[in-house]
Amino acid sequence: ELQLDEEQPAGTIVGDISAGLPPDEIGGLYFISDHESTGISNDLNIDENTGIITTARRLDREQKDHYSFIAVTMTGVTVEVSITVNDINDHAPVFPKKKAVLKIPEHTAVGTRFSLEPATDADKNQLTTQGYTIREGNVGQAFRLETKRAANKVLYLDLVVNGLLDREKRSLYTLVLEAFDGGSPRRMGSMTLEVTVTDINDHAPVFNQTRYHAIISESLPQGSSILQVFATDEDEGDNGLVLYEINRRQSDPDRSFVMDSKSGVITLNRPLDYELKRVHELVVQARDNASHPEVTNAFVTIHVRDFNDNQPTMTIIFLTEDGSPRISEGAHPGQYVARISVTDPDYGEYANVNVSLEGGDGKFALTTKDSIIYLIYVDQVLDREERDSYDLRVMATDSGTPPLRAESSFTIQVTDVNDNPPLFDQQAYRQTIPEVVYPGSFVLQVTARDKDQGPNGDVRYSLLKGKNSDWFSIDKVTGIITTATALDFESEPAPSVTVIATDSGRPPLSSTAKVDIVLQDVNDNTPVFSSNFYNASVKENTPAGTCFLEVFCIRRTPPPPREMKE
C-alpha cells in the first residue's frame, strides 16, 4: 500500500516494490503485469531491476486517484501494489456562473428564502466548499446567507431576506458572493449577484398641490384649457403610471368640464353662465394603472367672472357632517361654524373685498387671517332653551366705485344637548284615598317636564325602592300612580313613595319628587272582648245600680279586664 500527494513533480519516488517481499526474499528482476489500459505506463515509471516506482508526470487526483498492478519476481513471488493519490487543496470553489440576476418584490417578508446555484470544488472532504459569505454590496444588511449540506456532499446555498426591502429607497443590490473551502490557506471563488427589487403598488399618486384655483370669464369659448393638475407616483411601470379623471359622483355632474386622462389638463366642455353658477368645485382624482389602483383626490376651485357685472362672489361651507347650518348649544366660544371663501372677479385680489357679518345678537363673530378665507365662529355661550335659531347675513363688498356687494342670508339652528334634567311641577305631592281600594286603582298623576328636545327631553317615570314602594306602581310614560296591592291603614296609615323622572339623554339626567299618601280608615275590623269568659261575685243586698264588673272591648290589643269593687 503506497500513497503520495497529487501535483508532485515528475520523478518523485513513490515507493519500492521490494518493501512488499517476504523477509527472506531478495528483490531482483521484476515482471510487471500488463497495465496498458490502467494508465500506469503513462503516469508511473517502474524500474524492473530495482523495483523503484517514480512519477512519470504530475499526478492529478481529480483525474485519477488510484493505481494498482502486480509485480512478480524471478522466483515467482507475487507482490500486489496499490498506490493512492492523496488530495491537496489545488482547486478553488467555482460558481456555475460568474454573474446572476435575481428579482425580489419589495416588502417581501423577512426570512423568505431564494435558492441559488451552489459552488462546486473538485477537491474532496474538508478541502471542498465549506461556506459562503457576502463580501460586498449588502447595504443595510438587507440579506443573509444560509447553507445546507446535502447527501451528495454539495453545500447548497439560500439567499434570505434579512430586512425591509423598499424599491423606492433602493432598487438594486449588487452582491459579491464568495465561496471558500477548508484548506489552509483556503481557496475562494466568487460571483456577482444582482438583486433587483421589483415594484409593488405601495404608493398612491401625490399631487403637487392639494387645491388648485382658476378664474375664468363666462365668455370663455368651449374647448378652452383652464388649468393643468400634476401628480407623481414613486412606483414604476403601470404602478407608477398616473391617470386623471373628475369624480362625477362628488362634483360636476353636468359635465361642464372635461379632463385629459394622461395630461391632467381641464378644459371647458359647456358654456358657463355666471348668473346661474359662479364657483365650480371639482374633485379630481389621480390613480395609478395597477390592477388594484391607488387613488388620491385634489380639489379644483373655478371662479367664473361676469363679463359685465363685477360683484364679489362668496362660497359658504357649513362645518357639519351634512353641510347644514347648525351648531350645538354645547359649542364653546371660538368653535367654528362656517367657512367662507370670497373673490372679486374684477381684480382677482381677495384683499379688495371686505366681508362683514350681521345678525346673531352678538352670539357669532367673523375672523380671517389672510383675507381669503373667513370663518364664522361662536363668540358667546349658546342656550337652545332660550333661543333655538339665529338669522345671519354675510356681506362681501368690493372697493370699486360705486362698490358692489354680494350677500348671503341663512339661519343657524341651535341643536340640543342634554343639559336640563326633568323638573316636576311640584316637589311634593299629597293625596288621600280610602284604605280599601282594589289593586290598580288610581291614586294621582305626577308630571315632570324637560326643556331639552328629542330623546334629551323624553321623560320616563319610576318609583324608588323603599318601605311601601311595592304597594304602588307608576306608568313610566304618563306618570299615573296606581295601587299595586291591598292597603292597610292599621299597618301604615300614611305611606310615602319617591318618584324618579329620568330623560333619555346620554348620559341621562333625573330628578325626584316625594308623594305622601294618607289612608282613610274604614270599619274593616269587628270589636273583640278582652276575654271570652268573665266571673264576678256580688254580695247579697247589694243596692241596685252598683257596678260589680267592667268588661273591655278592643279591636286588636285590648287592655286586660279588671274587676269592679264596691
C-alpha positions in Angstrom: 0.0 0.0 0.0 1.7 3.2 -1.2 0.4 6.8 -1.4 1.6 10.2 -2.4 0.1 13.7 -2.7 -1.1 14.9 -6.1 0.8 17.5 -8.1 4.3 16.3 -7.1 6.9 16.9 -9.9 7.8 14.1 -12.3 10.4 11.8 -10.9 9.1 11.8 -7.4 9.7 8.5 -5.7 6.5 6.7 -4.9 7.9 3.6 -3.2 9.9 0.3 -3.6 8.3 -2.9 -4.7 10.8 -4.9 -2.6 9.2 -3.5 0.5 6.3 -5.9 -0.2 8.5 -9.0 -0.4 8.7 -11.6 2.4 11.6 -11.1 4.8 13.7 -13.9 3.4 13.2 -12.9 -0.2 15.7 -10.7 -2.0 14.5 -8.5 -4.8 15.8 -8.7 -8.3 14.3 -8.6 -11.7 10.6 -7.9 -11.6 8.0 -8.8 -14.2 5.2 -6.2 -14.2 1.6 -7.3 -15.1 0.1 -5.9 -18.3 -1.1 -2.5 -17.5 -1.7 -0.9 -20.8 -5.2 0.0 -20.0 -4.7 1.2 -16.4 -2.7 4.4 -17.2 0.3 3.2 -15.2 2.6 3.2 -18.2 1.8 6.9 -18.8 1.8 8.1 -15.2 4.4 5.9 -13.4 7.9 4.7 -14.1 8.7 1.3 -12.7 12.3 0.1 -12.6 12.0 -3.6 -13.3 15.5 -4.2 -12.0 15.3 -2.3 -8.7 11.6 -2.2 -8.1 11.7 1.6 -7.5 8.5 3.4 -8.6 8.6 7.1 -9.6 6.1 9.5 -11.2 6.3 10.0 -14.9 4.4 13.3 -14.7 2.4 15.4 -12.2 -0.5 13.3 -11.0 -3.9 14.8 -10.7 -6.2 13.2 -8.1 -9.2 14.7 -9.8 -8.4 12.8 -13.0 -7.2 9.5 -11.4 -6.9 8.9 -7.7 -5.7 5.2 -7.6 -3.3 2.9 -9.4 -2.7 -0.9 -8.9 -0.6 -3.6 -10.6 1.0 -6.9 -9.9 4.8 -7.4 -9.8 6.3 -11.0 -10.0 9.9 -11.8 -9.0 12.1 -14.3 -10.9 11.4 -16.8 -8.1 7.7 -16.5 -8.6 6.9 -14.3 -5.6 3.9 -12.1 -6.3 3.5 -8.5 -4.9 0.2 -6.6 -5.3 1.0 -2.9 -5.5 -1.8 -0.3 -4.7 -1.0 3.4 -5.0 -3.4 6.0 -3.6 -3.1 9.6 -4.8 -3.9 12.0 -1.9 -5.9 15.1 -2.4 -4.3 18.5 -1.9 -6.1 21.9 -2.0 -5.4 22.6 -5.6 -8.9 23.7 -6.6 -10.9 26.7 -5.5 -14.7 26.6 -5.3 -16.3 27.6 -8.6 -19.8 29.1 -9.1 -21.7 27.9 -12.2 -22.0 31.5 -13.4 -19.8 34.5 -12.7 -22.9 36.7 -12.7 -26.5 36.0 -11.9 -29.7 38.1 -11.6 -32.4 37.7 -9.0 -35.7 39.6 -8.8 -37.4 40.0 -5.4 -40.6 42.0 -4.9 -40.3 44.9 -2.4 -41.8 44.3 1.1 -41.0 40.6 0.8 -41.3 39.1 4.3 -38.2 38.9 6.3 -37.0 35.3 6.3 -38.1 34.5 2.8 -35.6 32.2 1.0 -34.3 32.2 -2.5 -32.2 29.2 -3.7 -29.0 30.0 -5.5 -26.9 27.6 -7.6 -24.1 26.3 -5.3 -20.4 26.5 -5.9 -18.5 23.2 -6.7 -15.0 22.3 -5.7 -13.1 19.4 -7.4 -11.3 18.6 -4.1 -13.0 16.4 -1.5 -13.8 16.2 2.1 -12.5 19.2 4.1 -10.9 20.7 1.0 -14.3 21.1 -0.8 -16.6 24.0 -0.3 -17.2 24.8 3.4 -19.1 28.1 3.4 -20.3 31.3 1.7 -20.1 35.0 2.6 -21.4 38.2 1.1 -18.2 40.1 0.6 -19.7 43.4 -0.5 -22.8 45.2 -1.7 -25.1 44.1 1.2 -26.3 47.6 2.1 -28.1 47.8 5.4 -27.6 44.1 5.9 -30.7 43.5 3.7 -29.7 39.9 3.1 -28.0 36.9 4.8 -26.9 33.5 3.5 -27.9 30.1 4.8 -26.4 26.8 3.8 -27.2 23.1 4.0 -25.0 20.1 3.2 -26.9 17.5 1.1 -26.4 13.8 0.9 -24.3 14.3 -2.2 -21.8 16.4 -0.2 -22.8 19.6 -2.1 -23.1 22.6 0.2 -26.4 24.3 -1.1 -27.0 28.0 -0.7 -30.0 30.1 0.1 -30.2 33.9 0.0 -32.5 35.0 2.8 -34.3 38.4 3.1 -32.9 39.9 6.3 -34.6 43.4 6.3 -37.3 45.5 4.8 -36.9 46.0 1.0 -38.2 49.3 -0.3 -37.8 49.8 -4.0 -38.4 53.5 -3.8 -35.4 53.8 -1.4 -33.1 51.2 -3.2 -34.0 49.2 -6.3 -30.7 47.3 -6.9 -28.3 45.4 -4.7 -25.0 44.2 -6.4 -23.8 41.5 -4.1 -20.4 39.8 -4.4 -20.8 36.3 -3.0 -17.7 34.3 -2.0 -17.4 30.6 -1.5 -14.4 29.2 0.5 -13.0 25.7 1.1 -11.4 24.2 4.2 -7.8 24.3 3.0 -5.0 26.2 4.7 -4.7 28.7 3.3 -8.2 28.4 2.0 -9.1 28.9 -1.6 -12.1 31.1 -2.6 -14.3 31.7 -5.6 -16.7 34.5 -6.2 -19.7 35.5 -8.2 -21.7 38.7 -8.7 -25.4 38.5 -7.8 -27.6 41.4 -9.0 -30.7 41.6 -6.8 -33.4 43.7 -8.4 -36.1 44.9 -6.0 -39.3 44.8 -8.1 -42.1 47.2 -7.6 -45.4 46.6 -5.9 -48.2 49.2 -5.8 -47.4 50.6 -2.3 -47.6 54.3 -3.2 -50.5 56.4 -4.2 -50.1 59.3 -6.6 -49.3 62.6 -5.0 -50.5 65.9 -6.4 -48.0 68.8 -6.4 -50.7 70.8 -4.5 -53.9 69.8 -2.8 -56.0 72.6 -4.1 -56.0 74.4 -7.4 -57.6 77.8 -8.2 -58.6 79.3 -11.5 -60.6 82.4 -12.5 -62.2 82.3 -15.9 -64.6 84.5 -17.8 -68.1 83.3 -18.5 -67.4 84.2 -22.2 -64.5 81.6 -22.4 -65.0 79.6 -25.6 -65.9 75.9 -25.3 -62.9 73.7 -25.5 -60.5 76.2 -23.9 -57.9 74.9 -21.5 -58.4 76.1 -17.9 -55.6 74.6 -15.9 -53.4 71.5 -15.5 -53.1 69.4 -12.4 -50.0 67.3 -11.9 -49.3 64.2 -9.7 -46.4 61.8 -9.4 -46.2 58.2 -8.2 -43.0 56.8 -6.8 -43.8 53.3 -8.1 -42.7 52.2 -11.6 -44.3 50.8 -14.7 -48.1 50.6 -14.6 -47.9 51.0 -10.8 -46.4 54.5 -11.4 -48.4 55.5 -14.5 -50.8 58.3 -13.4 -54.2 58.7 -14.9 -56.6 61.6 -14.2 -60.3 62.0 -14.0 -63.1 64.2 -12.5 -65.0 62.4 -9.7 -68.5 62.8 -11.2 -70.3 61.5 -8.1 -68.9 64.2 -6.0 -68.6 67.1 -8.4 -69.6 68.5 -11.9 -72.5 66.0 -12.6 -73.5 68.3 -15.6 -70.1 67.7 -17.2 -69.3 71.4 -17.6 -65.6 70.4 -17.6 -63.7 67.5 -19.0 -60.2 66.3 -18.2 -57.5 64.7 -20.3 -56.7 61.4 -18.5 -53.0 61.5 -19.4 -52.0 65.2 -19.2 -54.3 66.3 -16.4 -55.5 69.4 -18.5 -59.0 70.5 -17.6 -60.9 72.1 -20.4 -64.3 73.8 -20.7 -66.9 71.4 -22.1 -70.1 73.5 -21.9 -70.8 77.3 -21.9 -70.8 78.9 -18.5 -73.4 81.2 -17.0 -72.2 83.4 -14.2 -75.7 84.2 -13.1 -76.5 80.5 -12.6 -73.3 79.4 -11.0 -70.3 81.4 -10.1 -68.0 78.9 -8.4 -67.4 75.3 -9.5 -65.8 73.0 -7.0 -64.2 69.9 -8.8 -62.9 66.8 -7.1 -60.2 65.4 -9.4 -58.7 62.0 -8.9 -55.2 60.7 -9.8 -55.0 56.9 -9.9 -52.2 54.6 -11.0 -52.6 51.9 -13.6 -52.1 48.9 -11.3 -54.6 46.1 -11.2 -55.7 47.4 -7.8 -55.1 51.1 -8.2 -54.3 53.6 -5.5 -56.4 56.8 -5.7 -55.7 60.4 -4.5 -58.0 63.4 -4.6 -57.3 67.0 -5.1 -59.7 70.0 -5.2 -60.1 72.5 -8.0 -62.0 75.7 -7.4 -63.0 77.5 -10.6 -64.4 81.0 -10.2 -66.5 82.3 -13.1 -66.1 86.0 -13.7 -69.0 88.0 -15.0 -68.3 89.6 -18.3 -70.4 92.7 -17.5 -71.1 92.7 -13.7 -68.2 92.7 -11.2 -69.7 92.0 -7.9 -67.8 89.8 -5.4 -68.5 86.1 -5.0 -68.8 84.1 -1.9 -68.8 80.4 -1.1 -70.0 79.4 2.3 -69.4 75.9 3.6 -71.0 74.9 6.9 -68.7 72.8 9.0 -71.2 70.0 9.8 -71.2 66.4 8.6 -74.2 67.0 6.2 -73.3 70.7 5.4 -76.4 72.1 7.1 -76.3 75.4 9.0 -76.5 74.3 12.6 -74.4 74.3 15.8 -74.7 72.5 19.1 -75.7 74.6 22.1 -72.7 73.0 23.9 -70.3 74.6 21.5 -67.6 76.5 23.2 -66.7 80.1 22.3 -64.2 80.0 19.5 -65.7 76.9 17.8 -66.0 77.4 14.0 -69.5 77.3 12.4 -68.8 78.0 8.7 -66.0 78.7 6.2 -66.4 81.5 3.7 -64.2 82.0 0.6 -64.5 85.2 -1.3 -63.2 86.7 -4.5 -63.7 89.7 -6.7 -63.6 88.7 -10.4 -62.7 92.2 -11.4 -59.4 92.4 -9.6 -58.6 88.9 -8.7 -57.3 90.2 -5.4 -59.1 89.0 -2.3 -57.8 91.8 -0.2 -60.0 94.2 -2.2 -63.1 92.6 -0.7 -64.4 93.5 2.8 -66.5 90.8 4.4 -68.9 91.6 7.3 -71.4 89.7 9.4 -74.8 90.9 10.6 -77.3 89.4 13.0 -77.0 86.7 15.7 -77.4 89.1 18.6 -73.7 89.0 19.3 -73.5 85.2 19.6 -71.4 84.8 16.5 -68.4 86.7 15.0 -66.2 86.7 11.9 -62.4 86.2 11.6 -59.8 85.9 8.9 -56.0 85.5 8.7 -55.4 86.1 5.0 -58.5 88.0 3.7 -59.1 84.9 1.5 -60.8 82.5 3.9 -63.2 83.8 6.5 -64.5 81.8 9.4 -67.7 82.3 11.4 -67.3 81.2 15.0 -69.2 81.1 18.3 -68.5 84.3 20.3 -70.8 83.7 23.3 -72.3 80.8 25.1 -75.4 79.4 23.4 -78.6 78.1 25.2 -81.1 76.4 22.9 -83.7 76.6 25.7 -83.5 80.4 25.5 -83.3 80.6 21.7 -83.0 77.8 19.1 -82.1 79.7 15.9 -80.3 82.8 14.7 -80.6 84.7 11.4 -77.3 85.7 10.0 -76.3 87.7 6.9 -72.8 87.7 5.4 -71.9 90.6 3.1 -68.9 90.9 0.8 -68.3 94.4 -0.6 -65.6 95.3 -3.2 -63.7 98.5 -3.3 -65.0 99.7 -6.6 -66.7 103.0 -7.4 -69.6 102.6 -6.8 -69.0 99.5 -4.6 -70.8 96.3 -5.4 -71.9 93.8 -2.8 -72.7 90.2 -2.6 -74.6 88.8 0.4 -75.9 85.6 1.8 -78.5 85.1 4.4 -79.1 81.9 6.4 -80.5 80.7 9.7 -78.3 78.8 12.1 -80.2 76.2 14.0 -79.0 75.6 17.6 -79.2 71.8 18.3 -79.9 70.4 21.7 -77.6 68.8 24.3 -78.8 67.1 27.4 -78.1 70.0 29.8 -81.5 70.1 31.6 -82.9 67.5 34.0 -86.6 66.8 34.1 -88.4 69.0 36.7 -91.6 68.1 38.5 -94.5 70.5 38.6 -94.1 70.4 42.4 -91.5 68.9 44.7 -94.0 67.1 46.9 -97.5 65.6 46.2 -100.2 64.7 48.7 -103.2 62.5 48.1 -105.9 61.0 50.4 -107.5 57.7 49.5 -109.6 55.0 51.3 -107.6 52.2 52.7 -109.9 49.7 51.0 -109.4 50.0 47.2 -108.8 47.4 44.5 -105.3 46.9 43.1 -104.9 49.1 40.1 -106.9 51.9 41.5 -105.9 55.5 40.6 -104.0 57.4 43.2 -102.7 60.5 41.5 -100.7 61.7 38.4 -97.3 63.3 38.7 -95.9 65.4 35.8 -92.2 66.4 35.1 -91.1 68.5 32.1 -87.7 68.6 30.4 -86.7 71.7 28.4 -84.5 69.7 26.1 -85.5 68.2 22.7 -85.9 64.8 21.3 -84.6 61.9 23.5 -83.0 64.5 25.8 -86.5 65.7 26.7 -88.2 62.3 26.6 -89.2 61.7 30.3 -89.8 58.3 31.9 -91.1 57.7 35.4 -90.2 55.1 38.0 -90.5 54.5 41.8 -87.5 54.5 44.1 -87.4 51.2 46.0 -88.5 51.9 49.6 -90.6 50.8 52.6 -94.0 51.0 50.9 -93.0 51.3 47.3 -94.3 47.8 46.5 -97.9 49.0 47.4 -97.9 51.2 44.3 -96.9 51.2 40.7 -96.4 54.0 38.2 -96.9 54.2 34.4 -93.5 55.1 33.0 -94.9 57.3 30.3 -98.0 59.0 31.9 -96.8 59.3 35.5 -100.1 57.9 36.8 -99.6 56.2 40.2 -102.0 53.3 40.9 -102.2 50.8 43.8 -100.4 47.5 43.3 -101.6 45.6 46.3 -104.2 45.9 49.1 -103.6 48.8 51.5 -103.7 48.6 55.3 -104.3 51.7 57.4 -103.6 49.8 60.6 -100.0 48.8 59.5 -99.2 52.2 57.8 -101.7 55.0 57.8 -99.6 57.4 55.7 -97.3 55.6 53.3 -95.0 57.7 51.1 -93.0 57.0 47.9 -90.3 58.8 45.9 -90.9 59.2 42.1 -87.9 59.4 39.8 -88.2 61.3 36.4 -85.4 60.4 34.0 -84.8 61.6 30.5 -83.3 59.6 27.6 -80.1 61.6 27.1 -76.6 60.2 27.1 -75.8 60.3 29.9 -79.4 60.6 31.3 -80.4 63.3 33.8 -83.0 62.8 36.5 -84.9 64.4 39.5 -87.2 63.2 42.2 -90.4 64.2 44.0 -92.0 62.9 47.2 -95.6 61.6 47.2 -97.3 61.4 50.6 -100.5 59.3 50.6 -102.9 59.5 53.5 -105.1 56.4 54.0 -108.7 56.9 55.3 -109.6 54.3 57.9 -112.7 52.2 57.2 -114.7 49.9 59.5 -112.9 46.7 58.4 -112.3 45.3 62.0 -115.0 43.8 64.4 -114.8 44.6 68.1 -113.2 41.9 70.3 -113.8 41.3 74.0 -110.7 41.2 76.1 -111.9 37.8 77.4 -114.3 35.2 76.3 -115.4 34.5 79.9 -115.9 36.8 82.9 -116.5 35.7 86.6 -117.6 38.1 89.4 -119.1 37.9 93.0 -121.9 40.1 94.3 -122.9 40.4 97.9 -126.5 39.9 98.7 -128.5 43.0 99.5 -126.2 45.0 97.1 -128.1 48.1 96.1 -129.4 48.3 92.6 -127.1 50.3 90.2 -123.9 49.1 91.9 -121.2 48.3 89.4 -119.7 44.9 90.1 -117.7 44.2 86.9 -116.1 46.1 84.0 -115.5 44.5 80.6 -113.4 45.8 77.7 -113.9 45.5 74.0 -110.9 46.2 71.7 -110.1 45.8 68.1 -106.6 44.2 68.2 -104.9 44.6 71.6 -107.4 45.4 74.3 -106.3 46.2 77.8 -106.7 43.4 80.4 -110.1 43.2 82.1 -110.3 44.5 85.7 -112.9 43.6 88.3 -115.1 46.4 89.8 -115.0 46.6 93.6 -117.6 48.1 95.9 
